[in-house]
Amino acid sequence: MQFATISIDGLSVHLGLVLPEARILDLTAAVPDDEAFTSMLDLIRAADRGLERARRQLERIDADRAEASHVIGLDQVQLQAPIPRPQKNVFCVGMNYRSHVEQNARARGIRPEVGEVPLFFTKPTTAVIGPGEPILLDKRLTRKLDWEVELGVVIGRGGTWIAESEALDHVFGFTLINDVSARDLQWRTSQMFIGKGLDSYCPIGPWVVERSETVDGSGFELICRVNAEEHQRDSTANLIFPIPRIIAELSKGLTLEPGDIIATGTPGGCGYQLTPPQFLSVGDVVECEAEGIGRLANPVAPWSSHRVPSAMVLEATR
């Protein structure tokens, strides 16, 4: 099953279940008294009970006309980031594909090195935006705005000191993340936080695909296009540190909670790695895609068009 966070009237936020033929079942409207369907976070916290109730709603669509009345077209809703306002920073893994390690070394004139443990950093919650929302280019700060398609992991069951052999049992599902990066800010110090954490630098979406027994996150082919021109394509099977290892290392002494999000790293093909280097400009459109998940597209807009992120407006009206 695929779950989305949607806005229908621009104010209220509902939980939706994505259906074939570009349709979506508004779970919040269909079962307003079910607390598991209030939001994506509530569904995640409800764990198996929530998923089972969602399956029952799915089975009733064809049999119950009343249920079908809450099925609407995707073109009638605004997709939000699956979790518009995460409870804490988005966790990110750097240098987690050999293609990225090698191309980074070549572009920067350094030796390619693969670490013994994952390289972690974070993006603040204010960086999170959803499908279609603009990536903001502030030329006072950067002239080297770049793209990075990544597989996102959404934690379902929390914990600390999670064993690698049990890590996948803690995964609720998968999504797409664009680890937008201002390279000139990123490289001016040894800390990447500012270069990767400004407002709008963490597009997430279009929805969350529930993890099943047969899906461990290693079979997704990630693609990134800028203005329809492909720049990145690689399989998550090529992660240096696979998802179970990432979760095991991150949870050592750090409590992961339901709804936490992890960006697992990007393959080679970033703008600064091209010959000549290529960076984002106002008017560009960045598309991140993976078969089995979907497509996340965001335009690039000038900082002058900055507005309060929709997640903050929606949160304030709830």
N, C-alpha and C positions, 0 to 999 in steps of 0.2 A: 504494500500500500504506500501511497505517496500523500503526504500531508502538507498543506500550505496555510500560511497566514494571509488572510485577505481583508481588504476594506471595500465595502460596497458603496457607501455613501460619503466616503472621505473622512468619516469620523470614527465609527465603530469598527472594532477589529474582531473578526470571526475566525474560527478554525475550519478549514475546508479539506475534504478528501478528494483528490484528483481522480477523475474518471477518464475513460477513453473518449475520443472524438472531441477533445478540447472542452470538456465539461468539468464541473466541480460540484460536489455535494456540500452544501453549507451545513456542517454538523452542528454549529452553535444554534442556528435557527431551527434545525430539524428536531433537536432534543435540547431545548433551552434549560431544562432542569437537571441536566447531567453535567456535573462539575468538571468531568474529564474533558468535556468539549468546550470549555470556556476559552482556552488558549492552547498554544503548542506546549508551553511549559506544563500546564495542567495535565495534558495528555501524557507527556513524558513521565510525570510524577505518578500517574495512575498505573503505569507499567503495563503488565500483561492484561490486567482487568480492563484498562482503557482501550487497548488494541482489540480485545475480543468484542467489546461493545461497538467499536468502529466497524468490525467485520460484520456484525449483525445488521448494522445500518446499511451496509453495502448490499447485503443479501436481500434486504427488504425493498430496494429501489424498484425492481421490476414487479414486485408483488403488491406494492402499496402505492396508490396514486398520490396519497397525501405526502408520502416520503419523496416521491418524484417531484413534487412541487418545489422542493428546495434544491433541485438540481438546476444550475445556471451555467451559462457559457463563460469560459475563462475571459472572453473579451468584455464581459460585463463587470469584472472585478479588477481591483488594483492589487497586484501581488506585493506583499511586504516581505522584508527579510523574514525567514521562518521564525526566528526569535528576534523581534524588532529591538528589544532592549535586554541583551543577555545579563545575567546576574553579576558576572564579572568579566574581566578582559578575555578576549579571544586568544587562546594559546596558539602559537605558531612554531613550526619547525623549519629551520633554515638548512640549506645545502643537503637536501635529502634525495637527490637524483644524481647519478654520476654524470649525466649529460650537463646538468647545471654546474656541478663542481668543475668540470673540465672547461666549459665555455666561460665560466666566471674567471678562472685562472688565466685563460688566454686573453680575455678582454682587459684584465687589470694588470697583466704582466707579473703574476705571482705563481708560486708552485701549487698545483692541485693537491689538496689534502682532504682526506676523509676522516672525520673525527671518530673517536671510539664510542662516544655517546651522542645522542641527539643534541643539536643546538636549539635552545628554546628562547623565544622572545614573545611579547604580547602586543595586542592592539587594543586600545581602549574601546569601551562600548559605544562611545560617541563617533567612532569611525564606521560603525555598521550602517549600511544602507541596503535597500532591496532592489529587485529587478526594475530596470527602467529609470531609477533615480540617478542623478548626475554625479559623476566623479568630478570634484572641484579642482581646477587648476589655478593656483595662486602664484602668479609670476613674480611676486615679491619674495617668494620662498624657494621656488624651484623652476628650472628650465629642463629638468630631466625626469619627467613623470613617466613611470614604466608600469608594465602589466606582469602578472604572475598567476596563471591558472593553477588551482590546487583542489584536491579532494578535501572536503570538510567532514569531520567525524563529530557526531552529536552524542554526548554521553547520556545513557539512560539510567543505569544504576550506578550510584556514587560509590566512593570508597577510597581508601588509601592503602599503599603497599599492595597494589593489585598484582597478582601473579600474571606473568606473560601468558601462561597456558589458560588463564581464565579471563583475559582482557576483553575478548570479543563479547563475552556475556554482559559486559558493561556498556555496550554500544547500542544506542537506540536506532541510529540510522546515519545516512550519508547525504551530503549536499555539496554544492560548489561554492568556492570562495575565490575572489580575485584579490590577491595580496598586493594591492596597489602600493607602489614604492617611489618616493622621490629620491633618486640616486644621489644627487648632490648633497642632500640633507643626511641621507643614510651613511655616507662615507666620510663625513667631516669629523666624526668621532668614532670610537669603537662601539658605541651604543646605537642600535638600529631603531629605537623606539620612535623618535621624532620623525625620521624619514619614512616610517611605515604606519604611523598612528594618527595622522591628521584627519580631520572630519572628512568623511566619505571614502576613506582609504580601505574600507573592508566591505565591498559588495558581497552579499550572501544570497543564495537562492538556486533555482526558483522555488524549490520546496525541499522537503526531507523525505528520502526514500527509506522506508523501514528496513532494517537489517533482518534478513532471513537466515535460516540455517545454512543455505547454500551460497550466501553472499558474505564474504569476509573483507571486502573492500580492495582486494588485490586484482580485480579483473576489469577495472574501469579504464577506458582510454580517454585521456584528457586532451582537449583541443582548445587552443586560444587563437582567435582571429581579431585583427584590427582592420576595420573598414572592409570586412569580408576577405582579407588576405591572411592566410594561415601562417602563424609564426611558431606555435608550440604544438607538439603532438607526442605523447608518450603514455605508457601504461603504468598504472599504479603497481603493477607486478614488479616494476623496477625501482621501487622505493628502497633506499639504502637501509633505513630503519623502518620495517613494516609496522602496521598499526598496532599489533599486540605489544611490540617492543616500545613504541612511543608511549602507550598508555602505562605500561609497567614502569618506565623510567620517570615519566611525569608525576606519577602518583606516589613516588617515594618520599614520604613525609609531607606531601601536598594533597589535600583532600579534593578529589574530583566530585562534583555534584551533578544531579540530573539537570540537563540543559546546558552544561558546559560544552564549548565548541573548540575543536582542535583543527587547525589548518596544517596539513601534513607535508607541505613542501611543494616546490614547483620544478618542472623539468627545464632543460635548456631551451633557448629561443626567446629570451627576454630582449627588450629593445636595446639595452646597452651591450648585448652580446652580438648584435648584428654588424655587418660590414657594408656601409658605414652604420654607426649607431642610429637608432630611430627612437624617438620619444613621442609621447602623446601630445596632441594639440587640441584646442577647442574645436568641437565639431566631430571629432573622432568617435567611433563606436567600438567598444571592446566587447567581444562575445566569448564567453567561456562555456564549454559544452562537454558533455560526457553521455554516451549512449547508456540508457538505463537510469539516468538521473534527469537530464533535460538541458536547457539552455539558459544562461544568465547573461543578459546584455545590459550595458550601461553606457550612456553618452558621456562625453567629456564637456564640461561647461566652465565658464570663467568663474572665479571666486565671487565676482560681483553679483552673481545670481544666487549667492548663498542664502539659504533660508533655514529656519529651524528644522532639523531632521524630522521627517514624518513620524518616526517612532516616538519622539518626544511629544509631538502634538497629540498623537493618539493616546499616549499614556496619560497625558494631562486631562483628557476628556473621559477617561474610563471611570 
